[in-house]
Amino acid sequence: MNQFSFIRIYRIVFMAVKFYTQATLFQRRHRGAWNPLVEEKWNTLVTKQAKQYKTLALKLGGLMIKMGQFLSTRADIMPKSFLEELEGLTDRVPSVEREKIISVLETEWNSPYSSYLAELSEGAVASASIGEVYKGTLKDGTVVAVKIQRPGTEKLLRADFQAMRIVIWFMKTFTPLSKQINFTQLFGEMTETIGAELNFLQELQSGRAFADRFSEMDGIRFPVYFDDLSTRRVLVMEWIEGARITDLAFIEKHGLDRHEIAERLFILFLEQILYGGQFHADPHGGNILLKPDGTIVLIDFGMTGTITAADSQAVLRIAEGIIFKNYELVLDALEELRFLLPQANRELLADTISRLVAAYESDELMQMDSFVVERLFKDMQNIVRTQPVQLPAEFAFFGRAASIFVGVLNVLDPGIDLLALARPRVLEWASTQKEGKPVFGKSDVLRWVLNASGPFRVLPQKVISYLEEPERMRHYIENRDGRNRQHERDLQSRMFAGIFTILSFTGISVSVWFWHEPFMWVSSGFFVGSLWIYRSIK
């Protein structure tokens, strides 16, 4: 039944609306009172949603699996139980019957598979949302991985994209999220990027391009592809033995250095955005293998994105601004990347960024100081709600890849210092630019030298934070009390508006029943007005 388009669309849309309604009601009910007990309740709700999502995704497959892969990598913001629920979606999707897969393979090759393969495994060694991987042996004895597209995948994805179009319409029409996200462009970007995965020949070309681009990087490998056996729905590549990059037991067994692996992996992905070009848009643990000697193998280039040279320079200027504590530079770059509109309150944004960086450097976020975390969380909520911050559609998959990658790094080395790793690369990048003027001057170099002093920077920052804390506490309490009072007024207003909406709707029903046209028009006017007031109160 789940193969019928109407049923798939209904189930996806219903689940999306239900999850959004549950989250919205929870946040409204606990607005201004976020504490450890409320956070525990929130984690319970999110975990319950994760179980429901996983159950439905495994039944439906298709786009639901792709979305689950993204959610399962958010180790930075999602509860542990949530990650455990969705972790199985990354590359252990239930496989289809072998006969159906063989039928696709032989249709693409237009001959029995035994014409080219001496052996083919009895079952799939990996099963994902788009294709399944079998282990095979060519006639000359070469061991290969044969990736075969699931039958009926294109039909399922068309129905899933239709469901996503309805969900996006709902988000644009009934939620405030459209102020931050251009859903129309996002849907187009999603269609183009995920749709490209259906053409395995494009994945072959992308894999070759990555191999050529990073051929000189030590400790990094890419698979070799076989053109004569690859088609739009079949991809044949070199078989490489390795474990998932997040397999900590494998790392410990072979005596590998988790910190060194995390650093090398970070440099690999940082290099992808330094000068623009393609980046791996799906770098979850199943697509990054680790050999016993510590070599990192990057596979599955079906989902890639492109970042322009100009946007790449803007991203690096953000990193430079954070490293040098030049937050005006950060805001300029955000405007250039179209994340921030010109009418934003730059002073407010700069102060929030400054405190986020200070909290990161002084380990306050890692220590989960309740007051610091709550204050920053409230400030970020306020910025998203009140400031003209938006998510450009062309960066949706870049942000997705970054969040997935950070999740992998958190598993490998929870204490990794990304700013310290990025600092020398940013300096190297800046020194190679040929724009006719230096990217930074002597004062910036001096700031970098001071920043590079490592732990000694933490003490002055803590002293400054200590001196500023009473004033911040006063502002925080004033803002919190003001928000609470405003929230109470909003609740009262919404209650009265809701009562008028119900009464006016009842009036419409009675007037229609007795066909009293004047009373019907008056009731309709009250209904539209009260409904508009109800929705306008946030």
N, C-alpha and C positions, 0 to 999 in steps of 0.2 A: 504493500500500500504506500510505503514511503517513497516509491519511485514515481508516483503520480505527482505532477507539478503542483496541482492545486493543494494537495495535502502537505507537501513540503513547504510551500509558501505560507500556508496557514500556521503550521507548527513553529516556523522560525519567527514570523511576525508576532504571534501570540507570546512566545517566550521573551522576545525583546521588550515588548510593551510591559509585560508582567515584571521583569527585572527592573526596568526603569522606574515603574510605579513603586515597587517595594523600596528601592534605594532613596527615591525622592521623599516618600512618606517618613522613612526612618530619619533622614537628615533634617527634615522639618520638625519632627517630634523632639529631636535632641539638639536643636540649634542653640548655641550659646552654653551648652552644658556637656562638652566633650571631655570625658575622663576615662580612666582605665576600665571601669565597669561598662561604660557605653562602647568603648573600643572593642571589648570582648564580645558584646552583643553584635556589633557590626561584623566582626570576623566570623561569628557563627552564621549570620545571614549570608555573607559572601561565600562561605564554604558550602552552605546548603545550595546556593545558586550554582556553584561550580559542579556539584554532583549532578544536578539536574541538566546542566549544560553538557557535561561529559556523556551522560546517558543518551541524550538526544543526538549529540554529534556522532557517536559511534553507530547509531541507528541510521542516520542520514548520510554521513560522510560528506564529500564535496567541500563546499566553502566553509561549512561549520568546523571542519577539522583545521583549516587554515587559521581561522579566527581563534580557535582554541590553542593552537601553537603559540600565537602571539601572547595570549593571556597567561599561558603557563610559564612564560619566561620573566614575568614581572616580579622577580625576587626582591626588588627594591621597595615595592609598595604593597604586595599581596601577602596575606598570611601564609604560614608554612603549609597548613592543611589545604589551602586553596591550590598551591603549587603541586602538592602530592596528588590531588584529585585529577588535575589536568595533565600531569607530566606524561602519562601514557599516550597522549595524543600526538606527541612529537614525531615518533617514527615507529610506533607499534600498533598501527591501525589494523583491525582484523582484515585478513586477506580474503580475496575472492577465490572461487574454485580454480584449480590449476588448469582444467580443461578450457575454461573461458579465457584465461590469460594466454594459453598456447594458441588458441584460435586467433587472438589479436596478433601474436607474433608471426604466425604462418601467413596471415592475410597481408601483413606488411612486407614480408620477405617473398610472398608469392610462391612458396615452396615449403615442404616439411622442414621443421627446425633442424632435423638431423642432417640436412644438406650442408649446414655450416658448423654445427656444434657436435662434438663427440659426446659430450655429457651436458645435462642440465639438471639442477637440483630438483628434488621432488616437491619442495615447498619454497615459499618466498623467504629470503633471509632478512628482508626489510619490507615493510608495507606502509605506505604513506597515502595521503589524500588523493594524489594525482596518479601515481604509478607504484608498481611493485618491483623489487629487485630480486633476481634469481642469480645463483652462482653457476657459471658454465665453463666449459673447456672447448676451445677451438680445435679444429682438426690438427693444427700443428702443436698442440699441447699447451698453448697459452691460456692461462686462467683469466676469465673475464667476469665482469658484473654486467648483467643484462637487465636494463630498466625498461619495463613494459607498461604502457598506459592502461589504466583500468577501463574495462569496456563500459560504454555509456557515460563516461565522465563529462563529455561536452554537453550532453543533454541535462545532466544534473546541475552543472554549473550555471547553465542558462536560467533554470528555475530558481537557483539560489541567488543569483544576481537580481532577478525580479523581486524576490523577497527582500533583498537588501535595499532595492529602490523604494519599496514601500516603507521599510523601517526608516530610511533617510527622510522620506516625506513626512513621517510622523515626527521625527526629531526637529525638522525645519519648522513645522507648523505649530507644534504644541510644547516645545521646550526652548529655554533660553540659549541652548548650545549653538544655535546658528549665528550668535553674535561672535563666537570665537572660531567657528569652523565653516569653511565654504563647502557644504556637503555635496553640491553639484560637481565641483572640481574633484573632490575626494572620491566620489563614485567613479568618475572617469579615470582617475589614476589607478584605482583598485581594479577596474575592468581591464585596463591595459597591462598592468603589472602581473596580476594573477593569470589573466588570459594568455599571456606569453608563455606560461609554464606548459601549456598544451602542445607547444611546438618543441620537441626535443632537439631538433636541429639548431634552434636558437640557443638552447642550453649548451650544446657542443661548442658553438662559436664563442659563447661567453666564457666557458671553461678554458678554452685555448687562449683567449685574450688575457685572462688572469694569470695563466701559467707564463706567458711571455712577459707580462708586466712585472712579475715578482720572481723571475728566474734567478736573480742574483741574491735573493734573501736566504740566509743560512737557516737550516732547520725547518724549512717550509717545502711541502710537496703538493703537486696537483696530479690528478689521474691523466693517463694517456687515452685518447679516444680513437675509435675505429670508424672512419668515415664510410667505408664500403658496406658496413652492416647497420648503420644508423639511419633512421627515417624519422618522420614527424612523430611517430608513436612508439618507436623503439630506439633505445640508446645503448650502445655497447662501449664499455670502457675497461681499462685495466682494473684487475681485482687487487685491492690493497688491504692487507690485514691490519686491523687497528681497533682500539677501544674508543668509546665516547670520550670526548675531552673532559667531561665531568665525572668520569669513573674514578673516584678517589682511591678505591681499593686497587685498581690497576696501577695507578701512579705510585702508590706505596709499595706494591709488590715489586716493581722494577726500580725502586730507589730513585725516582725522578723528583726534581725540585718543583713543587707546585708554584712557588713565587716566580721562579724563572720562566716557567711555561706561561703563566699569566702575563708577565711582562712582554714576552715575545709575541703572544697573541694580540695584546693591546697595540703593539707597534705595527703588526700586520694590518689591523683594521684602521689605525690612524693614518697609515700610508695611503689607504684607499681614498681619503678625502683631502689629503694635503694639496694635491695639484688638480683635483677634479677628475672626472671620468666615472667608470662603473664602480659600484660597491655591492657587496654581497648583502642582499636584503632579507635573508633568512638564516642567520648564523646561529641556530640553536645547537644544542649539544650533539644531536644526531648527525649534523652536517659538518662537524669538525672532529676528525679522528686523531688519535694519538698512537704512534708506533712505540714499541718497547724501548727504542733508543731515544725517545723524546721528540721525534720528528712530528710536526703538526701537518695534517693532511686536510685540505679544504675541498669539500665535494658539494655536489648538487647546486648548480648555478642556474636553475630554472627561474628563480626569482632574483632579479638584480635590478638596481636602480641606477640613475645617472645624476651626478651633481656637476654643475657647470664650474668652470674655473673661477668665475666671479663669485659665485656662491661659496665655493671652497675657500676663497680668500676671506670672505665675510665670516665664515665659521671659525677660521683660524684667528681672526681679529677678536672674536668673542673669547677664545681661549687666551689670547694675549692680554686682553683687558682684565680677565679674571686673575691671571698670573701676576700682572703688574698692578692690580687693584685700581685700574683705570676704568671705572664703571660707566663713564660717559662713552668710552670707546665701545663697551659692550652694548649699550643702548643704540648707538649709531649703527652698529652691525645688525642688530635685531630689526631696526627700521629698514635697512638695506635688504634684509632677507624677507621683508614683508610680514614678519611676526608681530610687529608693533606699528601702530598707526601714529602719525605725527602729533595728534592731539593728546597723547598719553601724558600722565603726570610723571615726568622723568625723575623728579626728586624722590617721589615715593618709590618708584621702581628701583632706583639706584640704592636707596637705603635698604630695601628688602634683599637685593642681591648681595649687598655688603654683609648683612647679618647672616645670610645663608652661607657665604664663604667663610665668615668668621666662625660660625658654628661647626662647619666641616673641619676647619683647621684645628680647632680646639677640642675636637672629639665630642662635642656636646650632643651631636646627633647620634653618634654611636653609643653614647652613654644613656640616650633616651631620657634626658632631663625633661620631666613632664611639662614644666612651665615653658621652657624654651621651645619644645616641639609644638605645644599647643599654640603658642604665640605665632610661630612661623606658619603653622597650618592655617590659622585664622587669617593672617596677613595674605597668604597666597590665595585663599578663598576670596577675600575681599578684592584682590587685584583682578582675578579672573572675572568676578562679577561686575566690577565697576570700570576697569580700564579697557581701552580698545586693544586687547590682545587677541590674536587670531592664529589659526593654524593653516598656513598655506598648503593647499592640496599636494603640491609637488614635493613637500617635505614629509608627508604622512608616512611613507615607507622608509625614509631616512630615519625618522624618529622611532619607527617600529624596530628597525635594524639595531639602532643604538641601544634601545631598551633591552632587546634580546641579548645583545652582546654584553651589556653591563650585568645582566642576570647570570650569564656564564662566568664572568670574571668573579662575581660574588661567591659562586660555588668554589672556584679554584682557590681564590685568595681573598677572604672577606676583609682583610686589612690592607688591601692594595691602595696605594696613594696615586690616584690617576693624575692629579695636578703635578706631582713630582715627576712622573713618567712623561707627561706631555711637555713639560717646560723645555728640555733640551731640543726636542723636535720642533717646537714652535720657534725657538731661536734659530735653528738651522734653516727652517722654512723662510723666516724673515730675512735672513742674510742672503738668500738666493733670489729674492724678488727683483725684477728689473723694471720697476715702474717709474724710474726717474727720480725718486726721492726715497730716503730711508724710511722703513716702516716704523722704526722707533729711534729715538735719539739717545744722547748721553744720559739724560735724566732717567730714561726708561731702563738703560743698562744698570745704572746705580740702584734703581728700585729692584731689579732682578737680582743683583748681588745681595742686597739686603734680604730679599725674600728667600734666596737660596740658603740662608743660614739655618734652615730646617727647624729643629725644635726650639731654637732661641726666639723665633717669631711668636711662639704660642704665649710666652709669658707676658710680653707687652700687650698682646691682644686681649688676654684675660684681665689684665689690669684695666685697660680701656673699657672692656665690657662691664667690669665691676663698678667702675665710676659712673658709667652711663645707665646702669641697671635701675636705680631708683626712679630716674626720669622716665625710662621706658616702661617701668612697672606702673607709674602713675598714668601715662597715656594708655597703657594696655587696659587698666581697670576702668578708666573713663570710657574708652571705646567699647569695652565689653558691656558695661552698664547701659550705655546708650543703645547698643544693639539689642540688649534684652528688652529695654523699654519699647523700642521700635517694633520688636518682634511681637510683644504683647498687643500693641496697637493694631498691628497687621492682622493678628489672629481675630481680634474683635471685629475689625472691618470686614474680613473675609466671612466671619460667621453671619453678620448682618446681611452681607451681599448674598451669601448662600441661602439664607432664609427667604429673601426677596425673590431669588431665582426660583426656588421651589414654589413659592406662593404664586408667582406670575405664570409659571408653567401650568400649575393647577387651574389658574384662571383661563388660560388658553384652552385647556382640555374641556372645561365646563362650557365655554362659549362655543367651541366647535360642536359639542354634543347637542346644545340647544340652538345652535346657529344664531348667536347674537353677535352680529358683525362688529358694531362699535366697541363692545366690550372685548372682543377678540383682538382688535387693533391696539387698544390701550394695554391689554395684558402682554401682547407681543413686544410693545415698546419697553415696558418694564422688564420683560425677560431679557431682551438683548442688552439693555443698559446694565442690569444687575450682573449678567454674565460677563460683560466687558470689565466691570469694576472688579469682579472676583478674580479674573485672570490677570488684571493689571497690577494687583497687589502681590509683591514678591515676598 
